[in-house]
Amino acid sequence: MTPGTRGRRTPTGVIDEGAQLAEAVIDLAAIAENIRTIAAVARTGLMAVVKADGFGHGAVPVARAALGAGATWLGVTSATEALALRSAGIDAPVLSWLHRPDEDFTRLIAADVDIAVSTLTHLRAIADAATDLGVPAAVQLKADVGLSRNGANGDDWPELVAWARKHEKEGSVQVHGVWSHLTNADVPGCPSIVRQVSTFREALRIARDAGLDPEIVHLANSAAALATPETRFDLCRIGLAMYGISPFGAADPRRFGLRPAMTLRSRVINLKRVPAGTGVSYGADHVTNRPTTLALLPLGYADGLSRTAEGRAWVWLAGRRCPIVGRIAMDQCVVDVGDLPVALGDPVVVFGPGAEPGSPEPAEPTATEWAQWAGTIPHEVLTGIGARVARVHLPGEADTP
Ligand SMILES: *Cc1c(COP(=O)(O)O)cnc(C)c1O
């Protein structure tokens, strides 16, 4: 799909609506507000996690909004993501945490990106790259306290720490941080949290005993930052909550004063009146039980509307919630609008901020509801929004130069 003649690039790189079948509208003021709300609860520094293109919201605009609201660090998955922030002119501290063992670490060192280190192989490659460059690499050692993903555990931790100290003395490495990630942060009170915090403290003690003096120590993600004070240390790494979604499942995000930043919207591109007994979409899984009107949305699973939400999902159209009926296809889906007065081109909201807490008024679905309908978590709904959905950024306060 090529942009039509009405699509144009604005100075901020945002493609104008008009030529687009669907838009994810990102409210950067909500991102800024959420950062302030979380900072007031956590009372630590915040790392805005902008991996996976800012959970689908656009890494660069989200990073700018978060930094403008007081976040002091940015967190990303890969060298590619870290360097994209630098290319956009963002010079705030960045931590990058997943790397090939044969990564070209000189690019990250030269760009002043902190590199998370979990294995000796990576540490050696980083120290070698730093020696070649003649500049020390800033590293943050990752301990595995029970998640069994990245990070060093068991005897590997003291060994990683000892080698890091050795490289630090030689001048090839500076250990800025020690960090880890919890298994069950979204279940406050889960006994594993207490155990893992204590394992983390022990890992920290080993690092300090070996002579390391990390400036920043961090363990908490959104859920831990909001609900479990003993996980907060110097910095909390904030993903989902910054995007305005509760990390605690169906709990109302506004329990914490969070506001969802993304609204996914489109418009009706076909309408037809059909009799009772009409099969809808592939396989005719759905058959109308009355004469009704079917509205076509140009959004499907390639755009992030999970096929597994069939039979459960709703959209906001003509001031009501209307059901998606039949199978969700790659590019389109069908909404049963009954006898509502709907016209071609009418706006449709797939998900958005939803109703105000306690409001009796119905409102559009939320990403959290879509996650329930699709049998997944909101992270997957947000990061699943496809590339052909235009991102439209509503300016936040920090965007005014
Ligand atoms: C994605 C990620 C986060 C952010 O997690 P949320 O639960 O979305 O706040 C924090 N830390 C690490 C290591 C991550 O990979």
The ligand as an ORCA input file, in Angstrom:
! r2SCAN-3c Opt
* xyz 0 1
  C      10.005     -4.544     28.786
  C      10.817     -4.460     29.994
  C      10.464     -3.582     31.030
  C       9.173     -2.795     31.047
  O       8.206     -3.646     31.597
  P       6.716     -3.134     31.956
  O       6.143     -4.290     32.667
  O       6.050     -2.882     30.640
  O       6.871     -1.925     32.761
  C      11.318     -3.456     32.108
  N      12.463     -4.168     32.172
  C      12.824     -5.043     31.199
  C      14.098     -5.813     31.335
  C      12.009     -5.227     30.092
  O      12.376     -6.103     29.144
*
